[in-house]
Amino acid sequence: MKDMTIIDKKKIVNKETSEVRFVKEIDEVNRKIYSVPVDQLDAEPTCMAAASYDRRWTLYVEPVVEETPVPEDKLVEETPKPEKKTKKTKPADTDKQPDDPMKMGETITALEGIFDKLNAIYFEGKLPRPVITVQTTPKFYGHCTTKKVWKSEAEAMYEINLGAEFINRPKESTCCTLLHEMVHLYCVDNGITDTCQNGRYHNKTFKAECEACDLEVDYDRTNGYAYTKPTDAFKAKLADAGIDLTVRFARVMPKVKQKTERTPAHKYVCPCCGQKLSTTAELFLICGICEQPMDRQD
């Protein structure tokens, strides 16, 4: 972005999550952008590099609502007609229509609300609130950073990401993954070693912390106690807290094109001079030196 002034005091929108923010200030010298959520204009601005804006953000365009003009001869106040008593019908559940567009920003907001409720239930509300994202992680359900990777001049925050490929699982499973990552957040924020081998192997300390949060833990030799499942107690607490999460979409990764098997080559050898030739074709060959038919040896 060459001219940063075009977004000053303007709304910007995230291309991936549809999050809308308001740019409060720009620093052209250091190529920094300071923005806040559109519904929290008094919040502490978050710093963003201009390069990050180019990759993930664009200028927000307000939706245009067209109104049907009314002819001037119709601009008169109509006498209200008495309402007819009609049989009440149950309103259609428009939220579940298959053609509704996906609003990932609403999903992020829902996950933030679920984080707050799980934080209150299992951590006395003491966990620091992270930035929650939904991005592609085809090999993992989610991850939690070991450092505060989101920073502004005033504060820094951890990140919890849920894999975009698995976000439409049943709500108990998605909430289980979120709580799994919250246990990691609890451990890293309190200096507790819960993994080794660059975070891949989950140790018994992590297992104990998960079980204290009503999660069932399975083990394998490669990743340790890394596999968590929701228990009946966990599901009951979700229900008691009124936690609901409906995500109909998940990202589908393109299929990797399978490599076709190569046809093995046939070997031909001249019985006189020993000259060799390899080819996948079915041929009758004659040695150009000895003028003798070559033998096939496979």
Sequence and secondary structure as in RCSB ss.txt:
>XXXX:A:sequence
MKDMTIIDKKKIVNKETSEVRFVKEIDEVNRKIYSVPVDQLDAEPTCMAAASYDRRWTLYVEPVVEETPVPEDKL
VEETPKPEKKTKKTKPADTDKQPDDPMKMGETITALEGIFDKLNAIYFEGKLPRPVITVQTTPKFYGHCTTKKVW
KSEAEAMYEINLGAEFINRPKESTCCTLLHEMVHLYCVDNGITDTCQNGRYHNKTFKAECEACDLEVDYDRTNGY
AYTKPTDAFKAKLADAGIDLTVRFARVMPKVKQKTERTPAHKYVCPCCGQKLSTTAELFLICGICEQPMDRQD
>XXXX:A:secstr
   GGGGTT EEEETTT  EEEEEEEETTTTEEEEEETT TTS  EEEEHHHHHHHEEE            GGG 
S                 GGG TTS   HHHHHHHHHHHHHHHHHHHHTT S   EEEEE  TT SEEE SS  E
E SS EE EEEEETTSTTS HHHHHHHHHHHHHHHHHHHTT   EETTTTEE HHHHHHHHHTTEEEEEETTTEE
EEEEE HHHHHHHHHTT                       EEEE TTT  EEEESS    B TTT  B EE  
